[in-house]
Amino acid sequence: MRTDNLRESLLHHPGMVQQETYDRDTAYLAALWDEPVSYVVQFAQALDSVTAGYFLSCYVTRYGEGEWTALNEHTAAAETGLGRGQWYAVRDRLLDKGVLMNDRNVHASLYCLNGAKLEAMMRRHSNLSLTAVTAPPLSLNRLHLRTLLHYGLSVKACLYLAVLQSETPHTAFTERGSFSNWVLLPEKTVTERSYLSKREQQNASEALRTAGLIENEYRGFPRMRYCRYSLKRLAELTDGYMQTLTI
């Protein structure tokens, strides 16, 4: 009986409760303050892969050229949200293209960016016109990114939503409704900003509509696509994701 009381007192020790609360709050704040991902569309163009371009955009924000770092499916998932199969497909593509170098030692598999190889590929395959180069990179809100990935949406769906958000004019908080304003979103614009193909856009749009996050309609002649996203639904999903960090 005395042992049970001791165990009970340890499990409910004020210091432990305070530490658990601190850890939950820290995770919550870290999610709110996490810096966005700057998606460089030229990476995707050079590698002919949206997913590889997204991974490389995440990679260069954390690791410099010539810096060796240990990577595996678990670290890739934690830093980018890519699943096991996606990570290995991206890794193999980058290694095959020579953009990543690999060194296996006893403890880990180390990787390093080959900046010269990446630059050469971008010069051959990317749009490096003055307009394209000076355009700001597509900004992925990392909290929205983590939220959508948590609910099973793909990186490509996240990119599609990010393009829609970037094309939507700013509205003061007090003037916002359940949905954003309708904006013209041609296929060409999405491709230029994200490198998503027509089929990839269709799949991403369908996934976002199924999740209740966007609405599409066509107007005029020739028919032009207009889109808007649900601020309310995005807030609901984000709140649900944040709750998983505080339980």
C-alpha positions as CSV (number, residue, x, y, z in Angstrom):
1,M,0.0,0.0,0.0
2,R,2.8,2.3,0.9
3,T,4.5,1.5,-2.4
4,D,1.3,2.4,-4.4
5,N,1.1,5.7,-2.5
6,L,4.7,6.5,-3.4
7,R,4.1,5.7,-7.1
8,E,1.0,7.8,-7.1
9,S,2.8,10.8,-5.5
10,L,5.6,10.5,-8.1
11,L,3.2,10.3,-11.0
12,H,1.5,13.5,-9.8
13,H,4.5,15.4,-8.6
14,P,4.0,19.1,-9.2
15,G,7.4,19.5,-10.8
16,M,6.6,16.7,-13.3
17,V,3.2,18.3,-14.2
18,Q,4.9,21.6,-14.6
19,Q,7.5,20.1,-16.9
20,E,4.9,18.3,-19.0
21,T,2.9,21.5,-19.3
22,Y,6.0,23.4,-20.3
23,D,6.9,20.7,-23.0
24,R,3.4,20.9,-24.4
25,D,3.4,24.7,-24.5
26,T,6.8,24.7,-26.1
27,A,5.7,22.4,-28.8
28,Y,2.6,24.6,-29.4
29,L,4.6,27.8,-29.6
30,A,7.3,26.1,-31.8
31,A,4.6,25.1,-34.3
32,L,3.2,28.7,-34.3
33,W,6.7,30.3,-34.8
34,D,8.2,27.8,-37.2
35,E,9.6,29.6,-40.3
36,P,8.0,29.0,-43.7
37,V,9.5,26.9,-46.4
38,S,10.7,28.9,-49.4
39,Y,9.9,26.6,-52.3
40,V,12.3,27.3,-55.2
41,V,10.5,26.2,-58.3
42,Q,13.8,26.2,-60.3
43,F,14.8,23.2,-58.2
44,A,11.8,21.3,-59.3
45,Q,12.3,22.3,-62.9
46,A,16.0,21.2,-62.8
47,L,15.2,17.9,-61.3
48,D,11.9,17.4,-63.2
49,S,10.2,16.5,-60.0
50,V,8.0,18.6,-57.7
51,T,8.7,16.4,-54.7
52,A,12.4,16.5,-55.2
53,G,12.3,20.3,-55.6
54,Y,10.3,20.6,-52.4
55,F,12.8,18.4,-50.5
56,L,15.8,20.3,-51.8
57,S,14.1,23.6,-50.8
58,C,13.8,22.3,-47.3
59,Y,17.3,20.9,-47.4
60,V,19.1,24.2,-48.4
61,T,17.5,26.1,-45.5
62,R,19.1,23.8,-43.0
63,Y,22.3,22.6,-44.5
64,G,25.0,24.5,-46.4
65,E,26.9,23.4,-49.5
66,G,29.7,21.1,-48.5
67,E,28.1,20.3,-45.1
68,W,27.8,16.6,-44.5
69,T,24.7,15.5,-42.5
70,A,23.1,12.2,-41.5
71,L,19.8,11.6,-43.1
72,N,17.4,8.7,-43.1
73,E,13.7,8.1,-43.5
74,H,12.9,9.2,-40.0
75,T,14.8,12.5,-40.2
76,A,13.4,13.2,-43.6
77,A,9.9,12.6,-42.3
78,A,10.5,14.9,-39.3
79,E,12.0,17.7,-41.4
80,T,9.9,17.5,-44.6
81,G,6.9,15.3,-43.9
82,L,7.8,12.9,-46.7
83,G,6.9,9.3,-46.3
84,R,9.3,6.4,-46.5
85,G,8.7,5.7,-50.2
86,Q,8.8,9.4,-51.1
87,W,12.1,9.9,-49.3
88,Y,13.8,6.9,-51.0
89,A,12.5,8.0,-54.4
90,V,13.8,11.6,-53.9
91,R,17.1,10.4,-52.5
92,D,17.7,8.0,-55.4
93,R,16.8,10.8,-57.9
94,L,19.2,13.3,-56.3
95,L,22.0,10.7,-56.0
96,D,21.5,9.6,-59.6
97,K,21.7,13.3,-60.8
98,G,24.8,13.9,-58.7
99,V,23.1,16.7,-56.7
100,L,23.6,14.8,-53.5
101,M,26.7,12.9,-52.5
102,N,26.6,10.0,-50.2
103,D,29.1,8.6,-47.7
104,R,28.3,5.6,-45.6
105,N,30.1,5.1,-42.4
106,V,29.7,2.7,-39.5
107,H,27.1,4.8,-37.7
108,A,25.1,6.6,-40.4
109,S,24.5,7.4,-44.0
110,L,25.9,10.9,-44.6
111,Y,24.8,13.3,-47.4
112,C,26.2,16.5,-48.9
113,L,24.9,18.9,-51.5
114,N,26.9,19.2,-54.7
115,G,26.2,22.9,-55.4
116,A,28.1,23.0,-58.7
117,K,26.1,20.1,-60.1
118,L,22.8,21.7,-59.0
119,E,23.8,25.0,-60.6
120,A,24.7,23.3,-63.9
121,M,21.4,21.5,-64.0
122,M,19.5,24.7,-63.2
123,R,21.3,26.4,-66.1
124,R,20.2,23.7,-68.5
125,H,16.7,22.9,-67.3
126,S,15.3,25.8,-65.3
127,N,13.6,29.0,-66.2
128,L,16.3,31.6,-65.3
129,S,14.8,34.6,-67.1
130,L,15.0,37.9,-65.2
131,T,11.2,37.7,-64.4
132,A,11.4,34.2,-63.1
133,V,14.6,34.7,-61.0
134,T,13.5,38.0,-59.4
135,A,10.0,36.6,-58.6
136,P,9.7,35.8,-54.9
137,P,9.8,32.0,-54.1
138,L,6.5,30.4,-53.1
139,S,6.2,30.5,-49.4
140,L,4.7,27.5,-47.6
141,N,3.3,28.2,-44.2
142,R,4.9,25.4,-42.2
143,L,2.0,25.1,-39.8
144,H,-0.4,24.7,-42.6
145,L,2.0,22.3,-44.3
146,R,2.3,20.1,-41.1
147,T,-1.5,20.3,-40.7
148,L,-2.3,19.1,-44.1
149,L,0.3,16.4,-44.1
150,H,-1.1,15.3,-40.6
151,Y,-4.5,14.8,-42.2
152,G,-3.1,12.7,-45.1
153,L,-2.9,15.3,-47.9
154,S,0.2,15.4,-50.1
155,V,3.0,17.9,-50.5
156,K,1.6,18.7,-54.0
157,A,-1.8,19.6,-52.4
158,C,0.0,21.8,-50.0
159,L,1.8,23.5,-52.9
160,Y,-1.5,24.1,-54.7
161,L,-3.0,25.7,-51.6
162,A,0.1,27.8,-51.2
163,V,-0.2,29.1,-54.8
164,L,-3.9,30.0,-54.2
165,Q,-3.0,31.8,-50.9
166,S,-0.2,33.7,-52.6
167,E,-2.5,34.9,-55.4
168,T,-5.2,36.0,-52.9
169,P,-5.0,39.7,-52.0
170,H,-4.6,40.5,-48.3
171,T,-7.8,41.1,-46.4
172,A,-7.9,42.8,-43.0
173,F,-8.7,40.3,-40.2
174,T,-11.9,42.2,-39.2
175,E,-13.1,42.0,-42.8
176,R,-12.5,38.2,-43.3
177,G,-15.4,35.8,-43.7
178,S,-15.5,32.0,-43.8
179,F,-13.9,32.0,-47.2
180,S,-11.2,34.0,-49.0
181,N,-12.1,36.1,-52.0
182,W,-12.5,34.5,-55.4
183,V,-9.3,34.8,-57.5
184,L,-8.5,33.9,-61.0
185,L,-6.2,30.8,-60.9
186,P,-5.2,29.6,-64.4
187,E,-3.4,26.3,-64.8
188,K,-0.4,28.2,-66.3
189,T,0.0,30.3,-63.2
190,V,0.0,27.3,-60.9
191,T,2.6,25.6,-63.2
192,E,4.8,28.6,-63.2
193,R,4.7,29.0,-59.4
194,S,5.0,25.3,-58.5
195,Y,5.8,23.2,-61.5
196,L,2.7,21.1,-60.9
197,S,1.5,19.4,-64.1
198,K,-2.1,19.5,-65.2
199,R,-2.8,16.0,-63.8
200,E,-1.0,16.9,-60.5
201,Q,-3.1,20.1,-60.2
202,Q,-6.3,18.1,-60.8
203,N,-5.3,15.6,-58.1
204,A,-4.3,18.2,-55.7
205,S,-7.4,20.3,-56.3
206,E,-9.7,17.2,-55.8
207,A,-7.9,16.3,-52.5
208,L,-8.3,19.9,-51.2
209,R,-12.0,20.0,-52.3
210,T,-12.7,16.7,-50.6
211,A,-11.1,18.0,-47.4
212,G,-13.4,21.1,-47.6
213,L,-10.5,23.4,-48.1
214,I,-11.1,25.0,-51.5
215,E,-13.9,25.7,-54.0
216,N,-13.5,26.0,-57.8
217,E,-15.8,27.5,-60.4
218,Y,-15.4,28.4,-64.1
219,R,-16.5,31.8,-65.6
220,G,-16.6,33.6,-68.9
221,F,-15.6,32.5,-72.4
222,P,-13.2,31.1,-72.8
223,R,-13.8,29.4,-69.5
224,M,-11.4,30.6,-66.8
225,R,-10.9,28.9,-63.4
226,Y,-11.5,30.8,-60.2
227,C,-10.7,29.5,-56.7
228,R,-11.1,30.4,-53.1
229,Y,-10.1,28.6,-49.9
230,S,-12.0,28.1,-46.7
231,L,-10.4,30.1,-43.8
232,K,-12.9,28.4,-41.4
233,R,-12.0,24.8,-42.5
234,L,-8.3,25.6,-42.5
235,A,-8.6,26.9,-38.9
236,E,-10.6,23.8,-37.8
237,L,-7.9,21.4,-39.2
238,T,-5.1,23.5,-37.8
239,D,-6.7,23.5,-34.4
240,G,-7.2,19.8,-34.6
241,Y,-3.5,19.3,-35.4
242,M,-2.4,21.7,-32.6
243,Q,-4.5,19.7,-30.2
244,T,-2.3,16.6,-30.9
245,L,0.7,18.7,-29.8
246,T,-0.9,19.6,-26.4
247,I,-2.4,16.2,-25.4
